[in-house]
């Protein structure tokens, strides 16, 4: 997994609510296709593969898990019914079993059925996701690892971290299978 530490320009200008992000892979070929197969093709064995790669990356990078609790990014109940599973939840199950960090899948939910974030500009993504999560679980003083399949702009993970910190989380890290690679501007 990529090690936390380097801050992007956007994070320096507007610090996110999360404290760090660890990504096992770049969201590019062929990883993008595998994640699409998991998410939209219900290829659930891929969730175990991503969980394995995430855990291996932590061990190899010497950055062992420092979380008290693993929480998958929740889907809205309508989206969960439509898809039949939460890909982040499936990855989180595997990661929890490999790291022995407790997994929490209840009491933290998505309350707004937002349109998909794909295709939206960053400001539209932030507005789209604002207030979309709720947490009934006390997290006072806990270091929480949020598991998701892909991080693009970070808007969804930022809003979720805001919710978790409002519930008392001391630290929120994103553990994602893949992260969009930012291309340098063309000259």
C-alpha positions in Angstrom: 0.0 0.0 0.0 1.2 3.5 -0.6 2.4 5.1 2.5 0.7 8.1 3.9 2.6 11.3 4.3 2.7 13.2 1.0 0.0 15.9 0.8 -1.4 17.0 -2.5 -2.0 20.6 -3.3 -5.7 20.3 -2.8 -5.2 18.8 0.7 -2.9 21.7 1.6 -5.4 24.3 0.5 -8.4 22.5 2.0 -7.5 19.9 4.6 -9.8 16.9 4.5 -11.6 15.5 7.5 -9.7 12.2 7.1 -6.1 11.9 8.4 -4.5 9.7 5.8 -5.2 7.4 2.8 -3.5 4.1 2.0 -4.0 2.6 -1.4 -2.9 -0.8 -2.5 -3.0 -0.1 -6.2 -3.3 2.6 -8.8 -6.7 2.8 -10.4 -5.5 2.1 -13.9 -5.4 -0.9 -16.3 -6.0 -3.7 -15.4 -7.0 -2.8 -11.9 -9.9 -0.6 -13.1 -11.4 -3.5 -15.0 -11.1 -5.9 -12.0 -12.8 -3.4 -9.7 -15.6 -2.9 -12.3 -16.0 -6.7 -12.4 -16.3 -6.8 -8.6 -18.7 -3.9 -8.3 -21.0 -4.5 -11.3 -20.3 -8.1 -12.2 -20.6 -9.5 -8.7 -17.2 -11.2 -9.0 -16.9 -11.5 -5.2 -13.7 -13.5 -5.1 -12.0 -10.3 -6.3 -12.9 -8.7 -2.9 -10.7 -11.3 -1.2 -7.9 -10.6 -3.7 -8.1 -6.8 -2.9 -8.2 -7.5 0.8 -5.1 -9.7 0.5 -3.2 -7.1 -1.5 -4.1 -4.4 1.0 -3.0 -6.4 3.9 0.2 -7.5 2.1 1.0 -3.8 1.3 0.7 -2.9 5.0 3.0 -5.6 6.0 5.6 -4.9 3.3 5.5 -1.2 3.8 6.2 -1.6 7.5 3.1 0.4 8.2 1.1 -2.1 10.2 -2.5 -1.4 10.9 -3.0 1.2 13.6 -6.8 1.1 13.6 -9.1 0.1 16.4 -12.0 -0.6 14.1 -12.6 -1.2 10.4 -15.7 0.3 8.8 -16.7 -0.2 5.2 -18.0 2.8 3.3 -21.8 2.1 3.4 -24.1 1.9 0.5 -27.6 3.3 0.6 -30.2 0.5 1.3 -31.7 1.0 -2.2 -28.3 0.6 -3.9 -27.5 -2.4 -1.6 -30.8 -4.1 -2.7 -30.0 -3.3 -6.4 -26.4 -4.7 -6.2 -27.0 -7.4 -3.7 -23.8 -6.7 -1.8 -21.5 -3.9 -0.7 -18.1 -4.3 -2.4 -16.4 -2.2 0.3 -18.0 -4.5 2.9 -16.7 -7.6 1.2 -13.2 -6.2 1.0 -13.4 -5.1 4.7 -14.5 -8.6 5.8 -11.3 -10.0 4.3 -9.1 -7.3 5.7 -10.6 -7.7 9.1 -10.0 -11.4 9.1 -6.3 -10.9 8.0 -5.5 -8.1 10.5 -7.7 -9.2 13.4 -9.1 -5.6 13.6 -12.8 -5.7 14.5 -15.2 -4.9 11.7 -18.3 -2.7 12.3 -21.1 -2.9 9.7 -24.0 -1.7 11.7 -24.9 1.7 13.2 -23.1 3.6 10.5 -25.1 4.1 7.4 -25.8 6.1 4.2 -29.0 8.0 4.7 -29.3 9.7 1.3 -29.5 7.8 -2.0 -27.3 10.1 -4.0 -26.8 9.8 -7.8 -23.5 8.2 -8.7 -20.4 10.4 -8.3 -18.9 9.3 -11.6 -18.8 12.1 -14.2 -19.3 14.9 -11.6 -16.8 17.7 -11.1 -15.2 17.9 -7.6 -17.5 20.7 -6.4 -20.6 18.8 -7.7 -19.4 15.7 -5.9 -19.0 17.5 -2.6 -22.5 19.0 -2.9 -24.0 15.6 -4.0 -22.6 13.8 -1.0 -23.1 16.4 1.7 -25.0 15.1 4.7 -25.4 11.6 3.2 -24.2 9.6 6.2 -25.2 9.0 9.8 -23.5 7.3 12.7 -25.3 6.0 15.8 -22.3 4.1 17.1 -20.1 5.9 19.7 -16.6 6.1 18.4 -15.0 8.1 21.2 -11.3 8.1 20.9 -11.1 5.3 18.3 -8.8 5.1 15.3 -11.1 4.1 12.5 -10.1 2.6 9.1 -12.6 3.2 6.4 -12.4 0.6 3.6 -13.5 1.3 0.1 -12.8 0.0 -3.4 -11.7 3.2 -5.1 -10.8 6.7 -4.2 -11.1 9.3 -6.9 -11.5 12.9 -5.7 -12.0 11.8 -2.0 -15.2 13.7 -1.7 -17.3 10.8 -0.5 -14.6 9.5 1.9 -14.2 13.1 3.3 -17.9 13.4 4.0 -17.9 10.0 5.7 -14.8 10.9 7.8 -16.6 14.1 8.9 -19.5 12.0 10.1 -17.2 9.6 12.0 -15.3 12.4 13.6 -18.6 14.0 14.7 -19.3 10.6 16.4 -16.0 10.9 18.3 -13.5 9.1 16.1 -10.0 10.4 17.0 -8.5 9.5 13.7 -9.9 8.3 10.3 -7.8 6.7 7.7 -9.0 5.5 4.3 -7.8 2.1 3.2 -8.7 1.7 -0.4 -8.0 -1.0 -2.9 -7.1 1.6 -5.6 -6.7 5.3 -6.0 -7.0 7.4 -9.1 -3.7 8.5 -10.4 -3.6 12.2 -10.9 -2.1 13.1 -14.2 0.3 16.1 -14.3 -1.2 19.1 -16.3 -0.2 19.1 -20.0 2.0 22.0 -21.0 
